[in-house]
């Protein structure tokens, strides 16, 4: 049965290898079990319900990716997007978390539509590279600020807006130790550096009496506080449609970039440089986004950590199915997730921010009409706590600078349409 479903021998693999690869990828992804509930609970969502939603949404995404597309790619709620959800939309814009979930659901449906109609390739290829890179970098800078604030390194200041906090506090010391541990473990090639760092800080905090011990396993919490709470009608309001577009663009670029990176690592691309069954992979990813919103979590995405499982020999969808089964098994670890303090997940956010800021190296620094829109996008995202406005400022700056500098021919229809929509939003909404 497994051979018929996944063609394991044809890919030069074995059931044992695929299972081990699934365990490897899960270990590197599993930090999301602790980070996602911690971040979304800051938006007022029930911690236990979000934990369950995280496990189920990741499992659904992995099952779809494995069974539909037959790729060893793990899925889960995206880091960065969850911070945008909690701190940018709910705490920043004042949106109810139910409405923000509705925006996630609609963005998933839009993603399904462009996947089915094969618009994705045209849309992504037509978008300027500088904006693709700046969205990732902007989210990285955005969540780095959140990580420093969560650790107590950065505090509010009436004079300078932000200032250095007291560095001798337990939260700062624990966060700094966790971050250094993650970096060292990663540099030494230890699998699961993030999850090891989170658990080590949590264990130290419990042992030293800063965090009360709440147990490790129990019956899974109730999903009721978030199940089907997405306010889809509220997300259809004109003022929120820009948020839907932001979620869509972030998912579109992040998923596309991640899929290509994983495909190159696993030698899945064909002789023309295309990914076979791309439509199925995108359909699996986009369906999981809407399913996750109904369960009660922010957008799911493909995880670059899947390359660790590929390095361990994973070649088929069986690896992804194993990852999904492990997320189901993780449902009993809700007490452990609830016990993880914010200063244990803060270094994980900062670690991820560093990875996302790498995209700055791809900017054409000698061409100001490319870098100016990118920096406008990045700075606006980080310092207004709004990824939607960051994308808007980047798109508008790109179109205006190209037109004003006599480079109108370099503009594509999609970017002009997006810039026009954002201008209309600011003028009339």
Secondary structure, DSSP 8 states (H G I E B T S, - for coil): -HHHHH-TGGGT--HHHHHHHHHHHHHHHTTHHHHHHHHHHTTT--HHHHHHHHHHHHHHHHHHIIIII-----EEE-TTHHHIIIIIIIIII---HHHHHHHHHHHHHHHHHHHHTT-HHHHHHHS-HHHHHHHHHHHHHHHHHHHHHHHTSEEEETTTEEEE--TTSHHHHHHHHHHHHHHHHHHTT-TTHHHHHHHHHHHHHHHTTSS----S--S---STTTTT---HHHHTSHHHHHHHHHHHHHHHHHHHHHHHHHHHHHT-B-TTS-BTTHHHHHHHHHHHHHHHHHHT---EEE-TTHHHHHHTT--SHHHHHHHHHHHHHGGGGHHHHHH--HHHHHHHHHHHHHHHHGGGGGS-TT-HHHHHHHHHHHHHHHHHT-HHHHHHHHHHHHHHHHHHTT-GGG--HHHHHHHHHHHHHHHH-
